[in-house]
Amino acid sequence: MPGKEPGRSLKISIIEGSFASVHIAITIGALVTGYALMLGANDFHLGLLAALSALSNVGAIFSAYLVGLLGHRKKLTIWAATLGRLLWATLCLLPFLNVLAGWKLLIFFLVIFIANTSVNMANNAWLSWMTDLVPLKRRGSYFGLRSTILGAVTMAANFGAGKLYDVLKSQAMQQQAFAIIFGAAAFTALIAGIILSKQWEPPLTGEKPLPISELFRLPFANRDFRRLLLFFVLWSMATAVAGPFFAAHMIKNLHMPFAVIAYYSIIAGILNFVFQPVWGRIIDRLGNKPVMIFNMLGIFTLPLFWLFAAPNFYLPIWIDAFISGLVWPGFTLATFNLLLVSAPEENRTAYLAVQSMVTGLAIFAASLIGGWLANSLHDFKLVIFGQTIINFHLLFVLSSICRISLLPLALKLREDQAQSVGTLLNMVGDKSSQRFSEMLDSGIMTIKQIRDQLH
């Protein structure tokens, strides 16, 4: 190991991730939904868009095969990530092509699928790379810090791109706005690739060249990992059945400007700053499983707030953003780390690839089902106590019910040396009581000081 490693490379990873986050923020958010709507997409197409993005996870299994064959991950990660992200630059030209709208949609879907497949090949190799690079005892705190910084970049990119789009759209330059925004995303992806080339790769151990059939067999033969896979599959379906339609609801039904939509990310992002490192430290102390389950209890309520939002009443969405900033960082970090500790060192990329692929297929199926339901119920309207319920609302309720129904399965997941959820609740209660007591003591002291001054 070089003398300054892995510290030097851990810093490089944060810088590289910051540039990559600009591309990610633009290419997975409401702007992509808006771009699809501009090309004439309907509700089913929105579900198909999410489904194809999920299906692109098949790239992970090819990544696992190539890593075992090549014996390293660095070149594969750099080239697959950079070229895949640069493909988005073709969308800068698509609105200006003199072809039928149906053909534009087809080209759009093909670009999305090919680009995401390439990026998912890189992601699987990168995940194995980072698992070896970050010391086990530092994973919670390091990935918590990294996610916090990248969250800030994502928040700024979302708002900046949304504001630019709103300004240019007001000047009847909607197509030019998308060209500039996607062009900027491709440029930052190129910079990220150059920076990533400076990161050190630890020697690859435990990876053996295996046939595709063996890559599939190994993860499913591991009982504990198989149960974790089942949770990931069902959770992915529970969230994906409604996932494509939150942004669509903002745009189509609530008529929110893109800069205002970006406020959602800003609210969640600010809280993410505060709580991501906190969750990282708690994970290092108590384990991943209690943090994951604790935050599941908050996540299942989130879609229900959207039932009460209206074009002149955004407060429920801001409440959702606030709670999201509290619970999603802990859940995401815990499930990410739980995956890393559950995948054995030998042929780890096979385990990570299968997890990525099966969850991708689950999202693919759920997104198609959600798209079909949304399109089939396009004219559905039901007024309850003055509140109008439409097709998207039904999907939000369905997603919420599916999320909470997975709590028993989550409780059965195995993690050695992890503390109980009760321990986490007690710790939160103790901290809250301590803070309240400190505030009470401070208040009493202040009152006494005021009384003494008056006398």
Order of alpha helices (4+ residues) and beta strands (2+ residues): alpha-alpha-alpha-alpha-alpha-alpha-alpha-alpha-alpha-alpha-alpha-alpha-alpha-alpha-alpha-alpha-beta-beta-alpha-alpha-alpha
